[in-house]
Amino acid sequence: MFDLENLEEKISEIYHLHYLDVYKFLVCFSGNQDEAEDMTQEVFIRVLKTLGSFNGTSSLKTWIFSIAKHVAIDHHRKKRFSSIFKEGFFKQMASKEKGPTEVVERNEMQQLVHEAISKLKPSYRAVVLLRGINEFSIKETAEILHCSESKVKVDYHRALTDLKKKLKFDVKEVMGNAK
């Protein structure tokens, strides 16, 4: 699929196009920036090693996110940590448009949402992160998770219902506060 003459340039382009999205996904999944950096590096090492086997049946982005999902699950299995969003990425995001009170309230809300997401079972958490936060389509999410589109729809609906119960908020408000 890739010509060998421009391979180094293509790899660099792939990295620059997808690094930030993969990193954000892994920060959300792990709740730790340092771990997400390590996992992101692992994702692109795997991409580099297996680029020759990419057959183009899915988009490059969904293929990379599929690798990222496997890296995250492998990491989760190895570490077996219980609280995923303790040192969340979103806690450190500051809004330049709002005053200090609004920033504190938003950070508190984000923390509540992320704690609730962290308590979802892993399959629900992955669907919420991919569909709700990273805004992948149902088809892309199904490709990344290696499941049917109907399973993505059902899991996403059930996850949002579970989040609504945990947070006692409207589902649209929950996802708005997660970003």
C-alpha positions, 0 to 999 in steps of 0.5 A: 500500500505504501511505496518504500521511497516515501515510507519515512515521510509517510510514517511521519505524516501518519504520526503527526495526523493522528498523534493527538487524537490517539493521545487524548483517547488514551488519556481518557481511557487511562486517566494518567498523562504519563501512562497515556504518553507511554501507550501512545508511543507503543501504539505508533511502534505497533503501527510502524511494525505492522504498517505493511499488513494494513490492507485498507479495508478500513480507514487508516484512522480506525485501524490506528484506533483499533491498535490504540484500543488493544494497547489500552486494554493490554495496559489495563490488564497488566496494571489492574488499577481500580480508579481510572480517572484520578489524575484526569487530563480534563482537571488540568484544562482551563477555560480562557473565556470563563471566570474562576468560579465557572472554571472551578464548577466546570472542573468539578463537573468534569471530574464527576463525569469522568469518575462516573465513566471510570465506573462503567464496565470496560466495553461501555467505557470504550464505546462512550470514549469513542462515540461520545468524546472522540465522536467516531461514527457508529461504523468506525466505532464498530470497526475499532472495537471489532463488533457489530454496529448494533452492539455499538448502538446498544452498548452506547445507549446502555452506557448513557443510561447508566451514566444518567442514573449515576449522575442524575443528569440529562445524557446530553448534559453529561456528554457536553461536560465530558469534553 
